[in-house]
Amino acid sequence: MSFNTSEFDDDGDVMSEINMTPLVDVMLVLLIIFIITVPVINHAVKLDLPKASSQKEEIKPQKINLSISADGAVSWNGEALAVESLDARLEASAAQQPQPELHLQVDKHAEYDHVAQLLSAASRHGLGKVAFVTEPGSAR
């Protein structure tokens, strides 16, 4: 960078000033370039594409509500069921994929023998997912 030595200030010292005009010109050109190119870069079509997953989709197993009353009567999803047809329904349920879950609700005055027979029949047919359902406040 050279200084113009022909210009002196009032004291006789050399004046050293930087010419800002070329810098302002370059900055204005860059500003115009950015103003023009930014909308072109961000211009895109928004699409809602489906998402793929490599994980196997889990199918929720069906729930079967079995209840045993105090006198030993069995009901299947709220429907009264004869003890003779229990084996046929358990066998049909064991053949389903995925196997259903058995939710067993037993009256507190029912004999344990009825519960043991039902659990034995479920195990014999290959149904392994058994849950015991209780009412809140009854576990004393």
C-alpha positions, 0 to 999 in steps of 0.5 A: 500500500502506498501513501500519497506523499504529495498531500500534507496536512496543516502541520506538514505531516504526511496524511495517510488515509485508506480509500474505502470505496473499493471495499464498499463496492465489494461488500455490496456485490457480495450482498447482492449475490447472497440476496439472489442465491439464498432463496434459490438454495432454500427453494424446495418442495415439502413432501411427507414421505413414509418412514421405513423401519428395519425393525420387525413390527410387533403385533399385539397379542389378543387378550382373553378374559377368563373368570372363575366364579365362587361356584366354579363356573367359567366365563370366556370374555364375559360369556358363560362357558361349559367346562367341556368346551373349555379345552376346544377353545384353549386349543383353538387359541393356542393355534393363533399367532401370536398366542393370546394372553389369558387374563384370569380373574378368580372370585376370592371364595372359589376353590383353588382346584378350579384354578389349578384345573384351568391353569393345567389345561392352558399349559397342556395346550401350550398357552404360557402367557397367563396373568392374574387380575385382581381388584384394587384393595383386595390384596390383604 
